[in-house]
Amino acid sequence: MEIFRILAPKAIVQILKPIQYTMKKITILLVEDHHLIRRALAYFLNEDSRFEVIAEASGGEEAFEKVALYQPDVILMDISLIGMNGIEATAKINKAFPEIKIIAMTMHKEAHCVDHMMRAGAVGYLNKNISLEELLESIIVINNGGKFLSAEIRDTLLDRILDIKSPETGSKRLSKREAEIARHIKEGKRTKQIASDLGISVRTVEVHRYNIIRKLKAENSISLVSYLHQNPYVLERVSIV
């Protein structure tokens, strides 16, 4: 009985000690081609004890290699990347590592970009001008098995739904001929060369170019080329006309 008298107080003290719980941090891979943005994101995420940025990548191929090496819980994925773009990288990663959750974080807020990214396997889509609070909330929601769209993206999708119901929807898409000419413009071809390749007049190409610039709200031919390179999927949004 003596041993119980000696040990009992120690046992009581152990029982009364507060239990220390260690919360597992959500591990994150940042995929972003701009170094400064990537570093800023890493800094703010690592400042929060719930998250840990364990790796970074600037391109799709590098991202796939980092995923295989580090196995993060969540990936923040840009679309415009060095080499393989974010949509292609998302599809490749999702096929090989379906358990890893991918969140698109990009300046591309067009509905067709959201559609391509979600079909590739992303479970969240954020525009880059979101607040830090919304970013952190999205990571937690998605890590817990949910899905998340930032407020501006939800508005974009709602606009698309309303636009589909509008009789003017077709006028906002490129026609098949316009999309064909836009692909040549994207390749840097001049008007005469495009006319020759397609067997149409120079005047016809100029008219289509004007309509493409108007529909895509580009300022001029130079900004149109830039827009087409930054938004390659706009060429898939073709009307039946």
Buried (B, 14 or more C-beta within 10 A) or exposed (E): EEEEEEEEEEEEEEEEEEEEEEEEBBBBBBBBBEEEBBBEBBEBBBEEEEBBBBBBBBBBBBBBEBBEEEBBBBBBBBBBBEEBBBBBBBBBBBEEBEEBBBBBBBEBBBBBBBBBBBEBBBBBBBBBEBEEEBBBBBBBBBBEEEBBBBEBBEEBBEEBEEEEEEEEEEEEBBBEBBBBBBBBBBEEBEBEEBBEEBEBEEEBBEBBBEBBBEBBEBEEBEEBBEBBEEBBBBBEBBBEE
